[in-house]
Amino acid sequence: MRLNNVSAFKSRASATMIRRALQNTCIDKGATKGSKLLDQINELAQKGVITSDIKEWATVTRWIGNDAAHPESPEVEIEEAESIIALTEQLLNVIYISPAIAEERKKIRNQKTKKL
């Protein structure tokens, strides 16, 4: 990798950071800390924390993130980095945002029904 190739450097850095965010998410959701990311993804799927679709998204993200983390691996293309960023945004929406919205709506609904 050449340092003057800023786009390639950004893609590699982005993919590495996304992989790390994925692993932190796995740990936050109850996967065994210190395990390999693949094992953590599988653990969350077995526990029903993530669906099979999300498991696939996470696995693709892990592959590209692994390539980014190791200098001897293939370069991470801009499109690959952008795709795992999009996948991770969706994953975080499903795991964190949607449940929080649903919980908030549930609280509001319960407050409304108590007033009746």
C-alpha positions in Angstrom: 0.0 0.0 0.0 1.3 3.4 -0.9 0.8 6.2 1.5 0.0 8.6 -1.3 -3.0 6.5 -2.3 -5.3 8.2 0.1 -8.5 6.4 -1.1 -7.0 3.0 -0.6 -5.8 4.0 2.8 -9.2 5.3 3.8 -10.9 2.2 2.6 -8.6 0.0 4.6 -8.9 2.1 7.7 -12.7 2.3 7.4 -13.0 -1.4 7.0 -10.7 -2.1 10.0 -12.7 0.3 12.2 -16.0 -1.2 11.1 -14.8 -4.6 12.0 -13.8 -3.4 15.4 -17.3 -1.8 15.8 -18.8 -5.1 14.9 -16.8 -6.9 17.5 -17.6 -4.4 20.2 -21.3 -4.8 19.3 -21.0 -8.5 19.7 -19.5 -8.2 23.1 -22.0 -5.6 24.1 -24.8 -8.0 23.1 -23.4 -10.8 25.3 -20.8 -12.7 23.1 -17.9 -14.1 25.0 -15.2 -11.4 25.4 -11.8 -12.7 24.1 -13.3 -15.1 21.6 -12.6 -14.8 17.9 -15.1 -12.5 16.1 -16.4 -15.5 14.0 -17.2 -17.4 17.3 -18.8 -14.3 18.7 -21.0 -13.9 15.7 -22.0 -17.6 15.8 -22.7 -17.3 19.5 -25.1 -14.4 19.1 -26.9 -16.3 16.3 -27.2 -19.4 18.5 -28.6 -17.3 21.3 -31.1 -15.8 19.0 -29.7 -12.3 19.5 -29.2 -11.9 15.7 -31.0 -13.4 12.8 -29.4 -15.6 10.1 -29.5 -12.6 7.8 -27.6 -10.4 10.2 -25.2 -13.3 10.8 -24.5 -13.2 7.1 -24.0 -9.4 7.1 -21.7 -9.7 10.0 -19.7 -12.5 8.4 -19.2 -10.4 5.2 -18.1 -7.5 7.3 -15.7 -9.6 9.2 -14.1 -11.0 6.0 -13.5 -7.5 4.6 -12.4 -6.2 7.9 -9.9 -9.0 8.3 -8.5 -8.2 4.8 -8.1 -4.6 5.9 -6.3 -5.5 9.1 -3.6 -7.5 7.5 -1.1 -6.0 5.1 -0.5 -9.2 3.2 -4.3 -9.5 2.4 -5.9 -8.1 -0.8 -6.6 -4.4 -0.9 -10.0 -3.2 0.3 -11.7 -1.5 -2.6 -13.7 1.7 -1.9 -16.9 -0.1 -2.9 -16.2 -2.9 -0.3 -15.6 -0.4 2.4 -18.8 1.5 1.5 -20.8 -1.7 1.4 -19.7 -2.9 4.9 -20.4 0.6 6.3 -23.9 0.3 4.9 -24.3 -3.2 6.2 -23.1 -2.1 9.7 -25.5 0.8 9.7 -28.3 -1.6 9.1 -27.1 -4.0 11.6 -26.8 -1.3 14.3 -30.3 -0.1 13.4 -31.7 -3.6 13.8 -29.8 -4.3 17.0 -30.0 -0.9 18.8 -32.2 1.7 17.1 -35.3 -0.2 16.2 -35.6 -1.9 19.7 -35.1 1.5 21.3 -37.8 3.1 19.2 -40.2 0.2 19.9 -39.5 0.5 23.6 -40.2 4.2 23.6 -43.4 3.8 21.7 -44.4 1.1 24.2 -43.8 3.4 27.1 -45.8 6.2 25.5 -48.7 3.8 24.7 -48.7 2.5 28.3 -48.8 6.1 29.6 -51.8 6.9 27.3 -53.7 3.8 28.4 -53.1 4.6 32.1 -54.8 8.0 31.6 -58.0 6.3 30.3 
